[in-house]
């Protein structure tokens, strides 16, 4: 089972550099410090895992036409709606 931070890294890999960068620009520095190393750990993501994470992300409400701030809100739902940095190191 993937941890929420791993799912976030996979989401960034799926959405690509441009969209990912615009989302990261909205994160606070602690969130960036949590997410970027997890993105760097990604080597290869199986199509099954990509599909699983993407399905969960769309179930949370993601749509292709969303603004980066809206996407960040969806990402934060993986952390109970809180900032990523508020949850990392606790139970996630």
C-alpha positions in Angstrom: 0.0 0.0 0.0 1.3 3.4 -1.0 1.7 6.2 1.5 0.0 9.5 0.7 3.4 11.2 0.0 4.3 8.5 -2.5 0.9 9.0 -4.2 1.7 12.7 -4.5 5.0 12.0 -6.1 3.3 9.7 -8.6 0.6 12.3 -9.3 3.4 14.8 -10.1 5.0 12.3 -12.4 1.7 11.7 -14.2 0.7 15.4 -14.7 4.1 16.3 -16.0 6.7 19.0 -15.5 4.8 22.2 -16.4 1.6 21.5 -14.4 3.7 20.0 -11.5 5.9 23.1 -11.3 2.9 25.4 -11.2 1.5 23.4 -8.3 4.8 23.2 -6.4 5.1 27.0 -6.7 1.9 27.3 -4.5 3.2 25.0 -1.8 4.9 26.2 1.4 8.6 25.5 1.9 7.9 22.6 4.3 5.6 20.9 1.8 8.2 21.3 -0.9 10.8 19.8 1.4 8.5 16.8 1.9 7.5 16.2 -1.7 10.6 16.9 -3.8 12.7 14.1 -2.3 9.8 11.7 -2.8 9.6 12.7 -6.4 13.4 12.2 -6.8 13.0 8.6 -5.4 10.7 7.6 -8.3 12.5 5.4 -10.7 9.8 3.4 -12.5 6.1 3.3 -11.9 4.1 0.4 -13.2 1.1 1.2 -15.3 -1.1 -0.6 -12.7 0.2 1.7 -9.9 -0.2 4.8 -12.1 -3.8 3.8 -12.9 -4.6 3.1 -9.3 -3.2 6.4 -8.1 -4.9 8.3 -11.0 -8.2 6.7 -10.2 -8.0 7.7 -6.6 -7.0 11.3 -7.6 -10.0 11.6 -10.0 -12.3 10.2 -7.3 -11.1 13.0 -5.1 -12.4 15.4 -7.7 -9.5 16.1 -10.1 -10.4 17.4 -13.5 -8.0 18.4 -16.3 -9.3 22.0 -16.5 -8.5 22.8 -12.8 -6.3 25.6 -11.8 -3.0 24.7 -9.9 -4.5 25.9 -6.6 -7.5 23.6 -7.1 -5.2 20.7 -7.9 -3.2 21.4 -4.7 -6.4 21.3 -2.7 -7.2 17.9 -4.2 -3.6 16.7 -3.4 -4.1 17.9 0.2 -7.2 15.7 0.5 -4.8 12.8 0.6 -3.6 14.3 3.9 -7.0 14.9 5.4 -7.3 18.3 3.8 -4.3 19.7 5.7 -1.0 20.9 4.3 1.3 18.1 3.5 3.9 19.4 5.9 1.3 19.3 8.8 1.0 15.5 8.4 4.4 14.3 7.2 6.2 12.5 10.0 3.1 11.8 12.0 0.8 9.0 10.9 1.6 9.3 7.2 
